[in-house]
Amino acid sequence: MKLSDLKIGQHGIIKEFTDLALSVKLMEMGCLPGESVCLERIAPLGDPIAIKVSGYQLSLRKEEASKVILHI
């Protein structure tokens, strides 16, 4: 499942990334494989989304979130 497919309140564990450049950026911000994430908010028009990861809230574009693969 992709991070962009989560519903508010759902949790997942980061499995892998499908974009190398984006993966480096996200890993620098604490989105590491094996880390638990929770979808906390979705903007009124659906983009961006807010996730909780590594103890803090991070906002991502839906396009970026679609490149993060999760275990549910």
N, CA, C and O atoms as CSV, one atom per row, in Angstrom:
chain,resi,resn,atom,element,x,y,z
A,1,MET,N,N,0.843,-1.181,0.000
A,1,MET,CA,C,0.000,0.000,0.000
A,1,MET,C,C,0.887,1.242,0.000
A,1,MET,O,O,1.971,1.246,0.583
A,2,LYS,N,N,0.413,2.289,-0.659
A,2,LYS,CA,C,1.153,3.548,-0.710
A,2,LYS,C,C,0.720,4.452,0.443
A,2,LYS,O,O,-0.416,4.377,0.913
A,3,LEU,N,N,1.627,5.292,0.884
A,3,LEU,CA,C,1.314,6.259,1.933
A,3,LEU,C,C,0.137,7.142,1.520
A,3,LEU,O,O,-0.679,7.520,2.361
A,4,SER,N,N,0.046,7.463,0.262
A,4,SER,CA,C,-1.042,8.320,-0.239
A,4,SER,C,C,-2.411,7.641,-0.159
A,4,SER,O,O,-3.434,8.315,-0.281
A,5,ASP,N,N,-2.450,6.319,0.044
A,5,ASP,CA,C,-3.714,5.574,0.119
A,5,ASP,C,C,-4.271,5.455,1.538
A,5,ASP,O,O,-5.396,4.991,1.717
A,6,LEU,N,N,-3.497,5.870,2.553
A,6,LEU,CA,C,-3.967,5.768,3.934
A,6,LEU,C,C,-5.157,6.689,4.174
A,6,LEU,O,O,-5.299,7.727,3.528
A,7,LYS,N,N,-6.001,6.293,5.106
A,7,LYS,CA,C,-7.109,7.120,5.584
A,7,LYS,C,C,-6.654,7.785,6.889
A,7,LYS,O,O,-5.718,7.311,7.534
A,8,ILE,N,N,-7.305,8.863,7.268
A,8,ILE,CA,C,-6.938,9.564,8.501
A,8,ILE,C,C,-7.006,8.596,9.682
A,8,ILE,O,O,-7.994,7.885,9.865
A,9,GLY,N,N,-5.939,8.584,10.477
A,9,GLY,CA,C,-5.853,7.711,11.644
A,9,GLY,C,C,-5.214,6.362,11.376
A,9,GLY,O,O,-4.875,5.650,12.321
A,10,GLN,N,N,-5.040,5.989,10.117
A,10,GLN,CA,C,-4.411,4.704,9.791
A,10,GLN,C,C,-2.899,4.780,9.980
A,10,GLN,O,O,-2.274,5.824,9.792
A,11,HIS,N,N,-2.338,3.637,10.359
A,11,HIS,CA,C,-0.899,3.520,10.575
A,11,HIS,C,C,-0.300,2.567,9.548
A,11,HIS,O,O,-0.993,1.718,8.988
A,12,GLY,N,N,0.978,2.721,9.316
A,12,GLY,CA,C,1.723,1.808,8.466
A,12,GLY,C,C,3.194,1.887,8.824
A,12,GLY,O,O,3.614,2.765,9.578
A,13,ILE,N,N,3.968,0.971,8.283
A,13,ILE,CA,C,5.415,0.958,8.494
A,13,ILE,C,C,6.077,1.120,7.139
A,13,ILE,O,O,5.747,0.415,6.186
A,14,ILE,N,N,7.012,2.054,7.061
A,14,ILE,CA,C,7.681,2.327,5.793
A,14,ILE,C,C,8.462,1.095,5.353
A,14,ILE,O,O,9.282,0.562,6.101
A,15,LYS,N,N,8.196,0.654,4.134
A,15,LYS,CA,C,8.867,-0.513,3.566
A,15,LYS,C,C,9.966,-0.083,2.601
A,15,LYS,O,O,11.105,-0.536,2.708
A,16,GLU,N,N,9.618,0.797,1.652
A,16,GLU,CA,C,10.587,1.232,0.644
A,16,GLU,C,C,10.089,2.488,-0.050
A,16,GLU,O,O,8.962,2.934,0.168
A,17,PHE,N,N,10.953,3.050,-0.891
A,17,PHE,CA,C,10.639,4.234,-1.686
A,17,PHE,C,C,10.811,3.877,-3.155
A,17,PHE,O,O,11.658,3.054,-3.502
A,18,THR,N,N,10.010,4.496,-4.020
A,18,THR,CA,C,10.119,4.209,-5.451
A,18,THR,C,C,10.862,5.300,-6.212
A,18,THR,O,O,11.013,5.205,-7.430
A,19,ASP,N,N,11.327,6.335,-5.515
A,19,ASP,CA,C,12.053,7.442,-6.137
A,19,ASP,C,C,13.320,7.694,-5.325
A,19,ASP,O,O,13.237,8.066,-4.155
A,20,LEU,N,N,14.491,7.496,-5.928
A,20,LEU,CA,C,15.759,7.602,-5.204
A,20,LEU,C,C,15.988,8.997,-4.645
A,20,LEU,O,O,16.336,9.136,-3.472
A,21,ALA,N,N,15.802,10.038,-5.458
A,21,ALA,CA,C,16.045,11.408,-4.991
A,21,ALA,C,C,15.116,11.763,-3.832
A,21,ALA,O,O,15.545,12.370,-2.850
A,22,LEU,N,N,13.863,11.392,-3.945
A,22,LEU,CA,C,12.904,11.665,-2.878
A,22,LEU,C,C,13.244,10.859,-1.629
A,22,LEU,O,O,13.078,11.353,-0.514
A,23,SER,N,N,13.713,9.634,-1.799
A,23,SER,CA,C,14.033,8.795,-0.643
A,23,SER,C,C,15.129,9.424,0.206
A,23,SER,O,O,15.071,9.363,1.434
A,24,VAL,N,N,16.122,10.025,-0.427
A,24,VAL,CA,C,17.203,10.683,0.320
A,24,VAL,C,C,16.628,11.838,1.136
A,24,VAL,O,O,16.939,11.987,2.318
A,25,LYS,N,N,15.792,12.652,0.502
A,25,LYS,CA,C,15.166,13.796,1.181
A,25,LYS,C,C,14.335,13.333,2.374
A,25,LYS,O,O,14.436,13.901,3.461
A,26,LEU,N,N,13.516,12.305,2.172
A,26,LEU,CA,C,12.647,11.819,3.246
A,26,LEU,C,C,13.439,11.165,4.373
A,26,LEU,O,O,13.098,11.332,5.544
A,27,MET,N,N,14.483,10.427,4.036
A,27,MET,CA,C,15.289,9.785,5.077
A,27,MET,C,C,16.001,10.829,5.931
A,27,MET,O,O,16.184,10.625,7.131
A,28,GLU,N,N,16.406,11.945,5.325
A,28,GLU,CA,C,17.024,13.024,6.101
A,28,GLU,C,C,16.040,13.635,7.091
A,28,GLU,O,O,16.448,14.218,8.095
A,29,MET,N,N,14.746,13.502,6.811
A,29,MET,CA,C,13.709,14.042,7.697
A,29,MET,C,C,13.148,12.982,8.644
A,29,MET,O,O,12.158,13.240,9.329
A,30,GLY,N,N,13.755,11.803,8.698
A,30,GLY,CA,C,13.339,10.776,9.650
A,30,GLY,C,C,12.427,9.702,9.114
A,30,GLY,O,O,11.998,8.829,9.869
A,31,CYS,N,N,12.115,9.738,7.828
A,31,CYS,CA,C,11.269,8.699,7.219
A,31,CYS,C,C,12.151,7.543,6.767
A,31,CYS,O,O,12.497,7.433,5.590
A,32,LEU,N,N,12.503,6.698,7.700
A,32,LEU,CA,C,13.403,5.581,7.415
A,32,LEU,C,C,12.608,4.291,7.262
A,32,LEU,O,O,11.566,4.132,7.898
A,33,PRO,N,N,13.080,3.365,6.427
A,33,PRO,CA,C,12.425,2.056,6.353
A,33,PRO,C,C,12.342,1.439,7.754
A,33,PRO,O,O,13.313,1.455,8.510
A,34,GLY,N,N,11.172,0.899,8.085
A,34,GLY,CA,C,10.943,0.322,9.406
A,34,GLY,C,C,10.285,1.286,10.382
A,34,GLY,O,O,9.818,0.865,11.440
A,35,GLU,N,N,10.240,2.562,10.049
A,35,GLU,CA,C,9.632,3.594,10.898
A,35,GLU,C,C,8.110,3.561,10.754
A,35,GLU,O,O,7.591,3.386,9.651
A,36,SER,N,N,7.408,3.726,11.854
A,36,SER,CA,C,5.947,3.767,11.847
A,36,SER,C,C,5.475,5.162,11.443
A,36,SER,O,O,6.050,6.164,11.870
A,37,VAL,N,N,4.430,5.226,10.620
A,37,VAL,CA,C,3.835,6.506,10.219
A,37,VAL,C,C,2.324,6.446,10.436
A,37,VAL,O,O,1.714,5.379,10.371
A,38,CYS,N,N,1.741,7.603,10.693
A,38,CYS,CA,C,0.293,7.712,10.868
A,38,CYS,C,C,-0.189,8.919,10.075
A,38,CYS,O,O,0.389,10.002,10.171
A,39,LEU,N,N,-1.239,8.734,9.299
A,39,LEU,CA,C,-1.823,9.856,8.567
A,39,LEU,C,C,-2.692,10.647,9.537
A,39,LEU,O,O,-3.668,10.122,10.073
A,40,GLU,N,N,-2.335,11.912,9.761
A,40,GLU,CA,C,-3.054,12.737,10.727
A,40,GLU,C,C,-4.057,13.687,10.097
A,40,GLU,O,O,-5.150,13.878,10.631
A,41,ARG,N,N,-3.700,14.282,8.972
A,41,ARG,CA,C,-4.590,15.273,8.352
A,41,ARG,C,C,-4.466,15.251,6.845
A,41,ARG,O,O,-3.433,14.878,6.289
A,42,ILE,N,N,-5.551,15.662,6.194
A,42,ILE,CA,C,-5.557,15.852,4.745
A,42,ILE,C,C,-6.117,17.251,4.505
A,42,ILE,O,O,-7.163,17.599,5.054
A,43,ALA,N,N,-5.443,18.046,3.700
A,43,ALA,CA,C,-5.911,19.398,3.393
A,43,ALA,C,C,-7.288,19.335,2.729
A,43,ALA,O,O,-7.637,18.317,2.131
A,44,PRO,N,N,-8.071,20.407,2.828
A,44,PRO,CA,C,-9.429,20.406,2.274
A,44,PRO,C,C,-9.516,19.984,0.804
A,44,PRO,O,O,-10.483,19.333,0.410
A,45,LEU,N,N,-8.543,20.336,0.008
A,45,LEU,CA,C,-8.569,19.945,-1.401
A,45,LEU,C,C,-7.806,18.643,-1.658
A,45,LEU,O,O,-7.611,18.251,-2.808
A,46,GLY,N,N,-7.372,17.967,-0.569
A,46,GLY,CA,C,-6.723,16.670,-0.699
A,46,GLY,C,C,-5.212,16.701,-0.802
A,46,GLY,O,O,-4.580,15.644,-0.838
A,47,ASP,N,N,-4.618,17.874,-0.850
A,47,ASP,CA,C,-3.165,17.977,-1.017
A,47,ASP,C,C,-2.697,19.268,-0.370
A,47,ASP,O,O,-3.214,20.324,-0.731
A,48,PRO,N,N,-1.756,19.255,0.559
A,48,PRO,CA,C,-0.911,18.157,1.006
A,48,PRO,C,C,-1.566,17.334,2.119
A,48,PRO,O,O,-2.704,17.578,2.518
A,49,ILE,N,N,-0.798,16.346,2.603
A,49,ILE,CA,C,-1.226,15.535,3.737
A,49,ILE,C,C,-0.224,15.735,4.871
A,49,ILE,O,O,0.923,16.110,4.629
A,50,ALA,N,N,-0.652,15.486,6.102
A,50,ALA,CA,C,0.228,15.585,7.264
A,50,ALA,C,C,0.340,14.203,7.892
A,50,ALA,O,O,-0.666,13.560,8.189
A,51,ILE,N,N,1.575,13.757,8.090
A,51,ILE,CA,C,1.823,12.465,8.723
A,51,ILE,C,C,2.606,12.674,10.010
A,51,ILE,O,O,3.295,13.680,10.175
A,52,LYS,N,N,2.492,11.717,10.914
A,52,LYS,CA,C,3.314,11.725,12.117
A,52,LYS,C,C,4.350,10.629,11.945
A,52,LYS,O,O,4.009,9.467,11.727
A,53,VAL,N,N,5.624,11.010,12.047
A,53,VAL,CA,C,6.732,10.068,11.891
A,53,VAL,C,C,7.878,10.517,12.794
A,53,VAL,O,O,8.156,11.711,12.903
A,54,SER,N,N,8.532,9.575,13.428
A,54,SER,CA,C,9.674,9.865,14.309
A,54,SER,C,C,9.344,10.920,15.364
A,54,SER,O,O,10.218,11.690,15.763
A,55,GLY,N,N,8.083,10.960,15.821
A,55,GLY,CA,C,7.702,11.870,16.888
A,55,GLY,C,C,7.358,13.284,16.463
A,55,GLY,O,O,7.137,14.135,17.325
A,56,TYR,N,N,7.303,13.566,15.184
A,56,TYR,CA,C,6.920,14.907,14.748
A,56,TYR,C,C,6.009,14.833,13.534
A,56,TYR,O,O,5.876,13.786,12.900
A,57,GLN,N,N,5.379,15.972,13.219
A,57,GLN,CA,C,4.462,16.029,12.085
A,57,GLN,C,C,5.196,16.548,10.851
A,57,GLN,O,O,5.968,17.504,10.923
A,58,LEU,N,N,4.939,15.897,9.725
A,58,LEU,CA,C,5.584,16.230,8.459
A,58,LEU,C,C,4.508,16.351,7.390
A,58,LEU,O,O,3.625,15.499,7.297
A,59,SER,N,N,4.577,17.405,6.583
A,59,SER,CA,C,3.625,17.582,5.477
A,59,SER,C,C,4.271,17.153,4.174
A,59,SER,O,O,5.418,17.497,3.889
A,60,LEU,N,N,3.522,16.400,3.389
A,60,LEU,CA,C,4.000,15.911,2.092
A,60,LEU,C,C,2.949,16.167,1.030
A,60,LEU,O,O,1.749,16.158,1.305
A,61,ARG,N,N,3.416,16.394,-0.182
A,61,ARG,CA,C,2.489,16.437,-1.311
A,61,ARG,C,C,1.991,15.017,-1.557
A,61,ARG,O,O,2.684,14.043,-1.264
A,62,LYS,N,N,0.797,14.917,-2.092
A,62,LYS,CA,C,0.216,13.602,-2.377
A,62,LYS,C,C,1.106,12.835,-3.365
A,62,LYS,O,O,1.246,11.616,-3.259
A,63,GLU,N,N,1.703,13.549,-4.322
A,63,GLU,CA,C,2.598,12.918,-5.298
A,63,GLU,C,C,3.807,12.287,-4.605
A,63,GLU,O,O,4.225,11.186,-4.964
A,64,GLU,N,N,4.368,12.986,-3.610
A,64,GLU,CA,C,5.500,12.439,-2.858
A,64,GLU,C,C,5.062,11.226,-2.043
A,64,GLU,O,O,5.766,10.218,-1.993
A,65,ALA,N,N,3.901,11.326,-1.408
A,65,ALA,CA,C,3.394,10.230,-0.583
A,65,ALA,C,C,3.131,8.974,-1.407
A,65,ALA,O,O,3.220,7.860,-0.889
A,66,SER,N,N,2.810,9.148,-2.680
A,66,SER,CA,C,2.536,7.987,-3.534
A,66,SER,C,C,3.803,7.195,-3.849
A,66,SER,O,O,3.723,6.094,-4.393
A,67,LYS,N,N,4.956,7.739,-3.516
A,67,LYS,CA,C,6.228,7.060,-3.781
A,67,LYS,C,C,6.786,6.371,-2.545
A,67,LYS,O,O,7.908,5.865,-2.561
A,68,VAL,N,N,5.995,6.352,-1.465
A,68,VAL,CA,C,6.379,5.676,-0.225
A,68,VAL,C,C,5.501,4.437,-0.086
A,68,VAL,O,O,4.277,4.540,0.003
A,69,ILE,N,N,6.135,3.264,-0.067
A,69,ILE,CA,C,5.423,1.987,0.047
A,69,ILE,C,C,5.438,1.551,1.515
A,69,ILE,O,O,6.474,1.596,2.179
A,70,LEU,N,N,4.270,1.128,2.004
A,70,LEU,CA,C,4.107,0.757,3.415
A,70,LEU,C,C,3.708,-0.699,3.595
A,70,LEU,O,O,3.127,-1.320,2.706
A,71,HIS,N,N,4.041,-1.236,4.790
A,71,HIS,CA,C,3.425,-2.461,5.323
A,71,HIS,C,C,2.282,-1.966,6.190
A,71,HIS,O,O,2.434,-0.975,6.903
A,72,ILE,N,N,1.159,-2.630,6.140
A,72,ILE,CA,C,0.033,-2.231,7.003
A,72,ILE,C,C,-0.018,-3.134,8.215
A,72,ILE,O,O,-0.890,-2.972,9.069
